């Protein structure tokens, strides 16, 4: 990892998520940067996740009292200070030593939810100590069902408030940057949540260790019936991450999920898949209800993006790459600064659009022309 001493001049240039990405690239080893920044195949969906937000236009309403802007919202009875949540991101110690702990500290300071990845480089038990009120746990579904149940039990006993089951990773997307870089975890890092379990030995089908691990160990036979059984046994609220299809959203609701996270895995799964904001347009008005929470993930880079997601029916959004760039530069404080930047942009957008509460942003503020 390179060292970059931030001068006051540099700090002045860190004004948005894109500038943080530029400076993070100077800090990180090329293969590490590519792991976080990259996506599958031609990275078409990665790019479209952002550009599709631009196709939605905001329709302001004038002469409303916007002297006080409320960003607080409530999810599962917990009030969070912002509709911005921290998505599950694997291997955060590649970005900064003890990365997941730094992110947990930031989440606690921000009073918003952090979703810890199964593929964390710090154990779920250790991370939650730094963020006991706002921690959810993300589960990749393994072929060995005992591992899945054990991870859920561990999360519950450690104090996590919800489980997020990722359902779009039965196979690994073809992340060509990782193949070219022979991506692997360095020897000093480990899959801290998985050290006590036995996994299939990699067949070394590709030069990416992670690709091989996913293809050899994730459950390709997992179905809606299995998911319903998992929800019934979890004894925690369960969210389904990776939903893009309105019929799947209805199924998730019907089997007892507390909500869904609309996501295409940041473009890391199927390239040319529908973007998350497109999926939200199809799903938001048809499935949304007070007892079923919709969260949008993938493509958030600006406060205007958040505004548009909320207008289309999302209760909150998840960010991933942007906070990793903050983490790489300034550890927990960098994560806080990223969310602060997006909060400020969202506040300005709301004020100029004429709405003073994130819970009152509706589709009347958008045009699809």
Long-range contacts (C-beta under 8 A, 24 or more apart in sequence): 1-27, 1-28, 1-29, 1-32, 1-96, 2-26, 2-27, 2-28, 2-29, 3-27, 4-329, 6-329, 6-330, 14-329, 14-337, 15-341, 16-301, 16-302, 16-341, 16-345, 17-301, 17-302, 17-322, 17-325, 17-338, 17-341, 17-342, 18-301, 20-322, 20-325, 20-326, 20-329, 20-334, 20-338, 21-321, 21-322, 21-325, 23-325, 23-329, 24-95, 24-324, 24-325, 24-326, 24-328, 24-329, 27-328, 27-329, 28-94, 28-95, 28-328, 30-181, 31-178, 31-181, 31-182, 31-183, 32-94, 32-95, 34-177, 34-178, 34-181, 34-183, 35-91, 35-94, 35-177, 35-178, 35-181, 35-183, 36-89, 36-94, 36-95, 36-321, 36-324, 37-177, 37-321, 38-175, 38-176, 38-177, 38-178, 38-268, 39-173, 39-175, 39-266, 39-267, 39-268, 39-271, 40-173, 40-174, 40-175, 40-176, 40-267, 40-268, 40-269, 40-270, 40-271, 41-173, 41-174, 41-176, 41-271, 41-272, 42-271, 43-267, 43-271, 44-267, 44-271, 44-272, 45-264, 45-267, 45-270, 45-271, 45-272, 45-273, 45-275, 46-266, 46-267, 46-268, 47-267, 48-267, 48-275, 49-264, 49-266, 49-267, 49-275, 49-276, 49-277, 49-298, 49-299, 50-299, 50-301, 50-305, 52-275, 52-277, 52-278, 52-299, 53-277, 53-299, 53-301, 53-302, 53-304, 53-305, 53-308, 55-368, 56-277, 56-308, 56-366, 56-367, 56-368, 57-366, 57-367, 57-368, 57-369, 58-304, 58-307, 58-308, 58-349, 58-353, 58-365, 58-366, 58-367, 59-353, 59-364, 59-365, 59-366, 59-367, 60-352, 60-353, 60-354, 60-365, 61-353, 61-354, 61-355, 61-364, 61-365, 62-354, 63-354, 64-354, 64-355, 64-356, 65-356, 66-350, 66-351, 66-354, 66-355, 66-356, 67-356, 68-356, 69-347, 69-350, 69-351, 69-356, 69-357, 70-356, 70-357, 70-358, 70-359, 71-343, 71-346, 71-347, 71-358, 72-358, 73-315, 73-316, 73-358, 73-359, 75-113, 75-293, 75-315, 75-316, 76-161, 76-162, 76-237, 76-258, 76-293, 78-113, 78-133, 78-134, 78-161, 80-111, 80-112, 80-113, 80-134, 80-316, 81-110, 81-111, 81-112, 82-110, 82-111, 82-112, 82-339, 82-343, 82-346, 83-306, 83-310, 83-314, 83-315, 83-316, 83-317, 83-346, 83-358, 84-110, 84-112, 84-300, 84-306, 84-316, 84-317, 84-318, 84-319, 84-339, 84-342, 84-343, 84-346, 85-112, 85-113, 85-114, 85-115, 85-295, 85-316, 85-317, 85-318, 85-319, 86-112, 86-113, 86-114, 86-115, 86-318, 86-319, 86-320, 86-323, 86-335, 87-115, 87-297, 87-318, 87-319, 87-320, 88-115, 88-116, 88-117, 88-118, 88-138, 88-164, 88-166, 88-241, 88-320, 89-117, 89-320, 89-321, 89-323, 89-324, 90-117, 90-118, 90-119, 90-120, 91-119, 91-120, 91-121, 91-185, 91-189, 92-117, 92-120, 92-121, 92-122, 92-324, 92-327, 93-121, 93-122, 93-189, 94-121, 94-185, 94-186, 94-189, 95-324, 95-327, 95-328, 96-327, 96-328, 96-331, 98-122, 99-327, 100-127, 101-126, 101-127, 101-130, 102-327, 102-331, 102-332, 102-335, 103-323, 103-327, 103-332, 103-335, 104-128, 104-130, 104-131, 104-135, 105-130, 105-131, 105-332, 106-323, 106-327, 106-332, 106-333, 106-335, 106-336, 106-339, 107-131, 107-134, 107-135, 107-335, 108-133, 108-134, 109-332, 109-336, 110-335, 110-336, 110-339, 112-339, 113-161, 113-316, 115-164, 115-318, 116-160, 118-151, 118-193, 118-194, 119-191, 119-193, 119-194, 120-191, 120-192, 120-193, 121-185, 121-189, 121-190, 121-191, 121-192, 122-192, 123-192, 123-193, 124-151, 124-154, 124-155, 124-158, 124-160, 124-193, 125-154, 125-158, 126-192, 128-158, 128-159, 128-160, 132-159, 134-161, 135-159, 135-160, 135-161, 136-160, 136-161, 136-162, 136-163, 136-164, 136-239, 137-162, 137-163, 137-164, 138-163, 138-164, 138-165, 138-166, 138-241, 139-163, 139-164, 139-165, 139-166, 140-166, 140-169, 140-218, 141-165, 141-166, 141-167, 141-218, 141-219, 141-222, 141-226, 142-197, 142-199, 142-217, 142-218, 142-219, 143-200, 143-217, 143-218, 143-219, 143-220, 143-221, 144-197, 144-198, 145-219, 147-194, 147-197, 148-230, 149-233, 150-197, 151-193, 152-230, 152-233, 152-234, 152-236, 154-193, 155-236, 156-234, 156-235, 156-236, 160-236, 161-236, 161-237, 162-236, 162-237, 162-238, 162-239, 162-258, 163-234, 163-236, 163-237, 163-238, 163-239, 164-238, 164-239, 164-240, 164-241, 164-261, 165-227, 165-230, 165-238, 165-239, 165-240, 165-241, 166-241, 166-242, 166-265, 167-222, 167-227, 167-240, 167-241, 167-242, 167-243, 168-241, 168-242, 168-244, 168-263, 168-264, 168-265, 168-269, 168-270, 169-214, 169-218, 169-242, 169-265, 169-269, 170-218, 170-219, 170-220, 170-222, 171-214, 171-215, 171-218, 171-220, 172-208, 172-210, 172-211, 172-214, 172-215, 173-265, 173-268, 173-269, 173-270, 173-271, 174-211, 174-271, 175-208, 175-210, 175-211, 175-268, 178-207, 178-208, 178-210, 178-211, 179-206, 179-207, 179-208, 179-211, 180-207, 182-207, 182-208, 183-207, 183-208, 183-209, 183-210, 184-208, 184-209, 184-210, 185-209, 224-251, 224-255, 227-255, 228-255, 228-256, 231-255, 231-256, 231-257, 232-256, 239-293, 239-295, 241-297, 242-269, 243-279, 243-283, 244-273, 244-274, 244-276, 244-279, 245-279, 246-279, 246-282, 246-283, 246-286, 246-287, 249-283, 249-286, 249-287, 249-294, 250-286, 250-287, 253-287, 253-289, 253-292, 257-292, 258-292, 258-293, 259-292, 259-293, 259-294, 259-295, 259-315, 260-287, 260-292, 260-293, 260-294, 260-295, 261-295, 261-296, 261-297, 261-318, 262-294, 262-295, 262-296, 262-297, 262-298, 262-314, 263-296, 263-297, 263-298, 263-318, 264-298, 265-298, 266-297, 266-298, 266-299, 266-320, 266-321, 267-298, 275-299, 277-305, 277-308, 277-309, 277-312, 280-309, 280-312, 280-313, 280-314, 281-312, 283-313, 284-312, 284-313, 284-314, 285-312, 285-313, 285-363, 288-313, 300-342, 302-342, 302-345, 303-342, 303-343, 303-344, 303-345, 303-346, 303-347, 303-348, 303-349, 304-345, 304-349, 306-342, 306-345, 306-346, 306-349, 307-346, 307-349, 307-350, 307-353, 307-361, 307-365, 308-366, 310-358, 310-361, 311-361, 311-362, 311-363, 311-365, 311-366, 312-363, 312-366, 313-363
